[in-house]
Amino acid sequence: MKALAFNVNTAKFIVAKSLGAVFGDRVFYKGPLRTVRLTEIPEPEIRGPEWVKIKIQACGFCGSDLNLIRLHDSPTASPFTSFPCVIGHEMVGEILETGKNVDTFKPGARVVINPVLSCEARGISSPCQSCVAGRPANCENFAHGDLPPGMFIGIASQINGGFAPTIIAHKSQLFNVPDSLSIESTVMTEPGAVALQAIFDNMPEAGAKVLVIGGGVIGNLIVQSIRALVPDCHISVIEPADHAANLALECGADVIIPTNNAFDYTANITGAKVYQPLLGMKITMGGFNRIYDTVASSKTLNMGMRLLKAMGKLSMIGIGGNVKLDLTPLWLKLQSIQGVYGSGVVTYKGQKRHVFDIAIEFLDAGLISADKLVTHRFALEDYKKMIEVNLNKKAHSAMKTIVVF
């Protein structure tokens, strides 16, 4: 079967990065040094009695997929990946076959897949503390167990991702979805769960003034998640692209803040006082109660810390690499910075539930309208065009792009 495969080694990484700096991003998906290509792979077979085979209906193209292709990820995470691999982790499909120990899911059932390859999927009998705590996305055994290294389906060899017609998954990764949900909604379950997890980990109080930096797919889903969980918050968004900014307003944001006037807007919205240091960026005393940074660059993190009030909390949802920070606001205002990655188990309305289940509930109830974020659909063979659209989302008014089988 045809699949979109990624592969790189140290030599190729160095050469491709150097050429990419000169000739641009086309180096990474066109020509002899491309990191992804459409290739033939065998159809996967069930690994054991707790595994299932799934026919993929659709798979979303994530910003992390684009970063992987462009070699933008930090090498720090490389021990927890294995190549070659078939990419794609935002998946919805239909079960084709089940192992003998799978009784909750039947052939023909429609499911979404939590891509995390944690202790349970790896056959590890004594799970790590993260898995015991209900946070398998932060598993300590991503390089151990019965599977090759890989944090999730899509960056692990032998377990192909969703940019292929068929995959296998462990029963612990599966969630049933109602027939009422469209493909466009269900394929957004994984990013919806990430956004919801960010809010559960950094829940604003009623009436809080919060800031979302970046109005792309995750930023928009964070706006919608806040509206669903704490409806009377005041939500500001920093997003330079008009199509994404307008969609953020449509989906629940109160105001779009211009990047070049963020401090004055913050003062007007929150009552903060703005100060100008001898050199460098301004800083506020007072500011936003919570900030959710979906970009996580040196620029956005430094700005966010300056706009965050004393004892406020900033969630870093964007997967940044090496950044340079002035840590003065951290100690001056006793701030906290929260890492965000994946999703897990939370207490919601008195019950312990996986955030994937809550995301499906919110999608089905219309509390999160994720389908309107799906702007482009592609066949797998058109992956180069899909990459080009994602490289210039503003020109294409693109939000989420998906491959439909």
N, C-alpha and C positions, 0 to 999 in steps of 0.2 A: 504494500500500500504506500501511497505518497505521503510524505511528512516533511514538515519544515524543521530542519536540523541545524543545530548550532555546534560549532567546534572551534577550539583555539588551543594553542600551546604557547609556551613562553616566547619562542622565537617569533611566531606569527603575531603575538600580542605586541611585541616591541615594534616590529616592522609596520604592522597595520596602523598602530597608533601614530607613528611618525608620518606615514603617508596620509592618514586622515587629517592631520593638522595642516597639510599642504593642499591636498586635493578635495577635502571635504568628506561628508558622510557617505557619499556613494561608494567609497572604498570598502565600506563594511557590508554592503549587500550587492555589489556589482564587481565583476573582475576577479582576478585570480586569488586575491587575499580576502575575499568576502568571508564573513564569519557565519552567515546563514545561507543555506541552499535547499532547494526542494530535492528530496532524494527518496529512493525506494527502501523501505524497511519491512521486515516480516510482521505479520499481524501478531500482537502479543498473546501469550497464553497465560491463563490463571496460574498464579504462583503457589497457591495452597488453598486449604479449605475455607479460609476467611477472606478470600479475594473474589472479586467480580470482574467481568468483562463488560465494557460499556461502549455503545455506539454514540459517538459525539454528534450532537445536533448543532452546537455553536460554541465558539471559544472567543473570548475577548482578548484584544491586544492591549497589554498593560504598559504603562510608562517604564516599568522595570524591565519588560521585554526589550524595549527600545534602548534602554541603558546597557543591557547585556550585549545586544548586537553592536552597539557603538563602543564597547569596551570602556564604558564610563563608570562601572562599578569598582569599588575599592578592592584591591587584591586581598584585603584582610579576610574577606568571606570565602576566599577560594578553597580552603580546606573542607568546606561544607558544600561543595559542588563537585560534579564529575561529568566529563565530556567524552565523546560527543553525546548530545542530548537532543530530544525533540522538545521545543519550547511550547508554552501555553499553559496557564494555570487557572483561568477564569472559565469554567466549563459547565455545560449542561448537556445531559445525554439520557439515553435509554438503556437499561440493563439488558444485556444479551444472554448472560450466563452467570451462574453463581456457584461458589464452592459449597461443599456439603454442610459447612458450619454457618452458613449465612441464612438466617430465617426471617429477618425483618424486611429484607428487600427481595423482590421477586422479578424474574424476567418480565420485561415489558414496563416496569416501573420507571417513571421519570425522576431523575435525581440531579442534584448539584453536588459537586465534589469539593470538599475542603482539601486543598492540595498538600497540606503539611505532612511530611514523612517523619513522624515522631516515633516515640518508643513502641507504641502498640503496633503500628504498621511495620516496624522493624523487627518484631518478634522478640523484644526485650522484656523479660519476665519481671524484672525489678525496675519499674519506671523511674526516671529522674525526678528531681524535686519540681521542675517546671511542669512536667506532665501531671504529677500528682496534684499540683495546685490548679490544674485546669487551664494551663497556658501552653499547649503543645507546640505552638508556633515558635516558642523559645526553648525547645527541647535541647538538652545537653548532649544528646547522642546522635546528632545528624551525620556523624562520620562512623557510626558503629552499627552493629546488628546484622540482619540478613540482607540488607540492601546496600548498594554503593552509596558513597557520600552524596548528600543532597538535602537541602532544607525543605524542598517541596517538589511536587511533580512539575516538571518543566526545566529543572536544572540538575537532574539526576540521570545518569546513564542507566539503561535497562528498564526504566519506568518512563515510557514516552508521555509527553505532554499532549495538550488538547489540540495542537495544530496537526492533527492526524485523525483519520476517520474512527479509529478504535483505540481505547486505552484500557488498562486494568487499574483497579484501586482496591484498597483495603476497606472492609465494611465499616471501620471506624471513621472513614472519611466521607461517608454518604449521608445525604439528607433528602428525604422525599419532598417533592414540590407539587402543589395542587395543579390540576389541569387548567384552572382559571388563569394562571400566569402565562404570559406570552414568552416566547424565546428571548425577546429583548429584555424583559424583566428578569427572567431567571438567570441569564448569563451575567447579570450584574450583582448576583448574590454575594460573591466573594468580595468585590470592592465595597459593596454596601456593608458587609460585616466588618471590614477594616475601619470604615468611617464610624460605625456604631461603637466599635471597641474603643476608638479614640475618645469618644464622649463618655462612655462608661468609666474609662480610666481617668478622665479629667472633667467630671460632671460640674457644669456651672450651676450656681444657685438661681432660684427664681428671680427674675428681674436683672440678672447680671448683664454687663456689657462685654461682649466677646468679639474677637477679631479672627477671621479666617484669612490666612495669607495664601493666595492661589485659588482661583475659581474654576480650575479644571474639574475632571471627573470626581476625584476624591474630595476636593474642596466643596463642590456642589453637594455631594452626598453628606458631607459634614454639616453644611447648612441645613439640609433636610432632616438630618438626624437630630440636631439641636431643636429644630421646630417640633419634631415628634415627641421628644423627651422632656424638653423644658420650653414650652411654647411661648412664654412671655419674655424670653431673653431678647435683648437688642443685639442684632447680628450685623457687623460690618465686614466687608470683604475687600481685599486689595487684589485686583485682577485687571491687567492692562488690555486684554483682548476684548473688544466690544461684544462679540457674540457670546463669550463665556460670562462676561459681566452681566449682560442682559438676562441670561438664563439663570444666573444666581439670584437676581432680583425676582424673577418669575417663580423661583423655587423657595423663596422665603427670606432672602437677605433684606435688611432694612436700607442699607446704603452701600454704595461703592466708593471706596476711598482712593483718590489718585495717589500713586506712589510718591510723586514729587511734592505732595502736600500732606503727607501722612500725619505729621506732628500737629499741624493746625487743626485738622479734622479730629484727631484724638482729643485735643483740648476742648473742642466744641462738643463732642459727644460725651466725654467722660468727666469734664471739669478739671482735667489734669493741668498742671503748670509745666511749661516748656522752658528748658534752659539750653543755652548755647555754650558749649565748652570753648576753651581757647583754640583748640583744633578738633576737627572731626565732626561726627554726626551729633545732632541734638539729642537731648534726653528729657524724659518726662518724670515728674514726681506725681504719683497718681497715674491713671491710665486704665487699660483694659483688665478685667478680672481674669479672663482666660484668653489664650491665643493658641490657635491651631495652625502650624506652619506646614503646608503641604509641599513646599519647595525645598526648604532646608539647605539653602546656600549660605555662604558667608554673609552676603548682603541682607538676606531676609532674616537670618537668625540674629544678627547684630541689631537690625531695626526692631525686630520683635521684642528683644530684651529691653530695649529702650522705651518701647510703648507699653510694656507690661507694668502694672502697678506693684507696689510693695507686697510681698508674700503672694504674688500671683503665680500662676503655673502655665508654662508654655509646653504644648505637645508638639514634638518633632515627628511629623508623619512622613514627610519626604525622606527618601533614603539618600542622604548626602554622603559625600566622601570626605576628603580632607577639607576642613574649613578653618578659617582664621577668625578667632573671636576676641573681642575686648570683654573680659569677664567682670569689668567694674559694675555693671548693673546687677550681676548675680549676687555679689556680696552687699552692694549698696542698698538693694531693695529686697534682699532675702528671698530671691526667686527660686523656683524649682523648674527644671527642664525634664520632661517625661518622654522617653523613647516610646515609639508606637510601632508595632510590627505584628501583622496577622490578627487573629482573633481567638477567643477561648470561651471559658465558662464564666458567667457573671450571675449575680443575684438580681433578678428583675421581678418586681411585684411579689416579693417574698419567696420566689422559686429560683433554684439554680438551673440555668439554661445555657446552652451554647449560643453564642451570638449569631451563628448561622441560622438557627431556628428563629431567633428574633427578627433577623433580617428578612427571612421568608415571610413571616407574619406581617411585618410592616409593608413589604412589597405588595402582598395580597390585599391588605386593607387600604392601600393607597396612601399610607402615611409617608412612604418614600416613593416618588415617581421616577424610577430609574430608567424606564424605557425611553423617555424623552431625551435622555443623554446619548442614546445610540443614534449616531448621525450617518454612519457609513457601514455598509455590508459588503463583504468581498468573498469571492471564491478563494480557496487555498492557493490556486495557481497564480492569483493576482497579488501575491504577498509583497512584491516590490512596490507596486502602486500603494498598497496599504502603508508600507514604511514611509514612502514619500509624503503621503497625507499626514502622517504623524510627525514628520519632521517639520511640517509647516501647517500646523493646525489653524492658525489665524487666517491664512489665505484660503483654506478650504472650509472655514467655519465648522471645524471638526471638534467633536468631543470624544466619544467612545467609538472605536472602530472594531468590528467583529468579523470573524470568518464564520460563514454559515455552510454547513455540509448538506 
